[in-house]
Amino acid sequence: MLSPEEHALVCKSICAGISNCFFWDEGAALRVRNDPDLKGLTPRFIREAVRDYVRETGDHVVVEVVETRERWRDDFKFYYKVILPVDEFLYGIFVEMRLTDNDPDVPMVLIVNAHPQRK
């Protein structure tokens, strides 16, 4: 892990249970609602399931990834992902997140993508 401090803030935000600290990008939430591959899973379900999964399993399921995509790499050093196990999906659900506020007391994480994980 390249930034254990940032990773800890992401995990703190996810586990806090405060909806305005761990929330969906509106465009991403709309894509999720309209994605037939997600078989009716809602943004709310995904957010709550990620929170529960990280709380129950531990911070190690939140993976820090160096941001190399041209569109994002100047704004973010990392993105974070969780592969959420969901029975209906062989490989789970990929959930992508970004730390948008690194306030040590109230960090904020934005969910920017979710789709069935591809092997």
Phi and psi in degrees as GROMACS dihedral restraints (atoms count N, CA, C in turn):
[ dihedral_restraints ]
;  ai    aj    ak    al  type     phi  dphi    fc
    3     4     5     6     1   -84.3    20    10
    4     5     6     7     1   -28.4    20    10
    6     7     8     9     1  -134.7    20    10
    7     8     9    10     1    80.4    20    10
    9    10    11    12     1   -61.1    20    10
   10    11    12    13     1   -29.9    20    10
   12    13    14    15     1   -67.1    20    10
   13    14    15    16     1   -45.9    20    10
   15    16    17    18     1   -67.1    20    10
   16    17    18    19     1   -41.7    20    10
   18    19    20    21     1   -57.8    20    10
   19    20    21    22     1   -43.0    20    10
   21    22    23    24     1   -62.6    20    10
   22    23    24    25     1   -38.3    20    10
   24    25    26    27     1   -65.9    20    10
   25    26    27    28     1   -41.1    20    10
   27    28    29    30     1   -60.4    20    10
   28    29    30    31     1   -47.3    20    10
   30    31    32    33     1   -64.8    20    10
   31    32    33    34     1   -38.3    20    10
   33    34    35    36     1   -60.8    20    10
   34    35    36    37     1   -45.2    20    10
   36    37    38    39     1   -63.1    20    10
   37    38    39    40     1   -46.2    20    10
   39    40    41    42     1   -59.4    20    10
   40    41    42    43     1   -45.8    20    10
   42    43    44    45     1   -81.6    20    10
   43    44    45    46     1   -14.2    20    10
   45    46    47    48     1   -62.6    20    10
   46    47    48    49     1   -30.2    20    10
   48    49    50    51     1    79.8    20    10
   49    50    51    52     1     9.3    20    10
   51    52    53    54     1   -94.5    20    10
   52    53    54    55     1   115.6    20    10
   54    55    56    57     1   -62.9    20    10
   55    56    57    58     1   -29.1    20    10
   57    58    59    60     1   -86.3    20    10
   58    59    60    61     1     5.3    20    10
   60    61    62    63     1  -105.7    20    10
   61    62    63    64     1   -19.9    20    10
   63    64    65    66     1  -135.6    20    10
   64    65    66    67     1    99.8    20    10
   66    67    68    69     1  -144.0    20    10
   67    68    69    70     1   168.0    20    10
   69    70    71    72     1   -91.0    20    10
   70    71    72    73     1   141.0    20    10
   72    73    74    75     1   -65.2    20    10
   73    74    75    76     1   132.0    20    10
   75    76    77    78     1   -58.5    20    10
   76    77    78    79     1   -42.9    20    10
   78    79    80    81     1   -64.2    20    10
   79    80    81    82     1   -40.8    20    10
   81    82    83    84     1   -66.1    20    10
   82    83    84    85     1   -40.2    20    10
   84    85    86    87     1   -62.6    20    10
   85    86    87    88     1   -40.3    20    10
   87    88    89    90     1   -63.5    20    10
   88    89    90    91     1   -43.6    20    10
   90    91    92    93     1   -59.7    20    10
   91    92    93    94     1   -42.1    20    10
   93    94    95    96     1   -63.4    20    10
   94    95    96    97     1   -44.7    20    10
   96    97    98    99     1   -60.3    20    10
   97    98    99   100     1   -30.7    20    10
   99   100   101   102     1  -100.5    20    10
  100   101   102   103     1     5.8    20    10
  102   103   104   105     1   -90.0    20    10
  103   104   105   106     1   106.7    20    10
  105   106   107   108     1   -64.6    20    10
  106   107   108   109     1   -22.9    20    10
  108   109   110   111     1   -66.9    20    10
  109   110   111   112     1   -19.4    20    10
  111   112   113   114     1   -87.6    20    10
  112   113   114   115     1     1.5    20    10
  114   115   116   117     1    52.2    20    10
  115   116   117   118     1    40.1    20    10
  117   118   119   120     1    87.1    20    10
  118   119   120   121     1     1.1    20    10
  120   121   122   123     1   -63.4    20    10
  121   122   123   124     1   134.8    20    10
  123   124   125   126     1   -96.6    20    10
  124   125   126   127     1   158.6    20    10
  126   127   128   129     1   -55.9    20    10
  127   128   129   130     1   -40.7    20    10
  129   130   131   132     1   -61.5    20    10
  130   131   132   133     1   -46.0    20    10
  132   133   134   135     1   -58.9    20    10
  133   134   135   136     1   -46.2    20    10
  135   136   137   138     1   -62.2    20    10
  136   137   138   139     1   -46.2    20    10
  138   139   140   141     1   -60.4    20    10
  139   140   141   142     1   -47.6    20    10
  141   142   143   144     1   -67.1    20    10
  142   143   144   145     1   -36.7    20    10
  144   145   146   147     1   -67.8    20    10
  145   146   147   148     1   -38.6    20    10
  147   148   149   150     1   -62.9    20    10
  148   149   150   151     1   -47.1    20    10
  150   151   152   153     1   -56.3    20    10
  151   152   153   154     1   -49.6    20    10
  153   154   155   156     1   -63.2    20    10
  154   155   156   157     1   -41.5    20    10
  156   157   158   159     1   -63.2    20    10
  157   158   159   160     1   -45.1    20    10
  159   160   161   162     1   -67.1    20    10
  160   161   162   163     1   -41.8    20    10
  162   163   164   165     1   -60.0    20    10
  163   164   165   166     1   -44.1    20    10
  165   166   167   168     1   -79.4    20    10
  166   167   168   169     1   -33.6    20    10
  168   169   170   171     1   -98.5    20    10
  169   170   171   172     1   -34.3    20    10
  171   172   173   174     1   118.0    20    10
  172   173   174   175     1   164.0    20    10
  174   175   176   177     1   -62.9    20    10
  175   176   177   178     1   -21.1    20    10
  177   178   179   180     1   -64.9    20    10
  178   179   180   181     1   -16.5    20    10
  180   181   182   183     1   -80.6    20    10
  181   182   183   184     1   -10.0    20    10
  183   184   185   186     1   -93.0    20    10
  184   185   186   187     1   112.2    20    10
  186   187   188   189     1  -102.4    20    10
  187   188   189   190     1   129.1    20    10
  189   190   191   192     1   -87.0    20    10
  190   191   192   193     1   130.4    20    10
  192   193   194   195     1  -125.9    20    10
  193   194   195   196     1   130.1    20    10
  195   196   197   198     1   -65.0    20    10
  196   197   198   199     1   129.8    20    10
  198   199   200   201     1   -80.1    20    10
  199   200   201   202     1   115.2    20    10
  201   202   203   204     1  -115.2    20    10
  202   203   204   205     1    -8.2    20    10
  204   205   206   207     1   -69.8    20    10
  205   206   207   208     1   130.8    20    10
  207   208   209   210     1   -53.5    20    10
  208   209   210   211     1   -40.4    20    10
  210   211   212   213     1   -63.3    20    10
  211   212   213   214     1   -29.6    20    10
  213   214   215   216     1  -113.9    20    10
  214   215   216   217     1   -19.8    20    10
  216   217   218   219     1   -64.3    20    10
  217   218   219   220     1   -24.0    20    10
  219   220   221   222     1   -78.4    20    10
  220   221   222   223     1   -20.5    20    10
  222   223   224   225     1  -100.0    20    10
  223   224   225   226     1   -26.9    20    10
  225   226   227   228     1  -137.0    20    10
  226   227   228   229     1   133.0    20    10
  228   229   230   231     1   -76.5    20    10
  229   230   231   232     1   -31.5    20    10
  231   232   233   234     1  -138.7    20    10
  232   233   234   235     1   158.8    20    10
  234   235   236   237     1  -125.5    20    10
  235   236   237   238     1   166.0    20    10
  237   238   239   240     1  -124.1    20    10
  238   239   240   241     1   143.6    20    10
  240   241   242   243     1  -134.5    20    10
  241   242   243   244     1   151.0    20    10
  243   244   245   246     1  -130.8    20    10
  244   245   246   247     1   134.1    20    10
  246   247   248   249     1   -98.6    20    10
  247   248   249   250     1   104.1    20    10
  249   250   251   252     1   -85.1    20    10
  250   251   252   253     1   118.2    20    10
  252   253   254   255     1   -71.9    20    10
  253   254   255   256     1   125.9    20    10
  255   256   257   258     1  -136.4    20    10
  256   257   258   259     1   126.9    20    10
  258   259   260   261     1   -50.8    20    10
  259   260   261   262     1   -38.0    20    10
  261   262   263   264     1   -73.0    20    10
  262   263   264   265     1    -7.1    20    10
  264   265   266   267     1  -122.6    20    10
  265   266   267   268     1   119.8    20    10
  267   268   269   270     1   -52.7    20    10
  268   269   270   271     1   -44.6    20    10
  270   271   272   273     1  -108.4    20    10
  271   272   273   274     1     6.8    20    10
  273   274   275   276     1    88.4    20    10
  274   275   276   277     1  -169.0    20    10
  276   277   278   279     1  -115.2    20    10
  277   278   279   280     1   126.6    20    10
  279   280   281   282     1   -81.2    20    10
  280   281   282   283     1   126.5    20    10
  282   283   284   285     1  -124.7    20    10
  283   284   285   286     1   122.5    20    10
  285   286   287   288     1  -106.7    20    10
  286   287   288   289     1   136.1    20    10
  288   289   290   291     1  -137.9    20    10
  289   290   291   292     1   158.9    20    10
  291   292   293   294     1  -135.0    20    10
  292   293   294   295     1   140.0    20    10
  294   295   296   297     1   -78.4    20    10
  295   296   297   298     1   118.3    20    10
  297   298   299   300     1  -106.3    20    10
  298   299   300   301     1   -14.3    20    10
  300   301   302   303     1  -147.3    20    10
  301   302   303   304     1   119.6    20    10
  303   304   305   306     1   -97.3    20    10
  304   305   306   307     1    28.9    20    10
  306   307   308   309     1   -57.4    20    10
  307   308   309   310     1   123.7    20    10
  309   310   311   312     1   -64.8    20    10
  310   311   312   313     1   -23.7    20    10
  312   313   314   315     1   -88.6    20    10
  313   314   315   316     1   -37.9    20    10
  315   316   317   318     1  -137.6    20    10
  316   317   318   319     1    72.7    20    10
  318   319   320   321     1   -69.9    20    10
  319   320   321   322     1   153.3    20    10
  321   322   323   324     1  -123.3    20    10
  322   323   324   325     1   133.7    20    10
  324   325   326   327     1  -124.1    20    10
  325   326   327   328     1   131.9    20    10
  327   328   329   330     1  -106.8    20    10
  328   329   330   331     1   127.4    20    10
  330   331   332   333     1   -84.5    20    10
  331   332   333   334     1   123.3    20    10
  333   334   335   336     1  -115.2    20    10
  334   335   336   337     1    -7.3    20    10
  336   337   338   339     1  -166.5    20    10
  337   338   339   340     1   149.8    20    10
  339   340   341   342     1  -157.1    20    10
  340   341   342   343     1   136.9    20    10
  342   343   344   345     1  -162.8    20    10
  343   344   345   346     1   162.8    20    10
  345   346   347   348     1   -57.0    20    10
  346   347   348   349     1   133.4    20    10
  348   349   350   351     1   -67.1    20    10
  349   350   351   352     1   135.0    20    10
  351   352   353   354     1  -102.8    20    10
  352   353   354   355     1   135.6    20    10
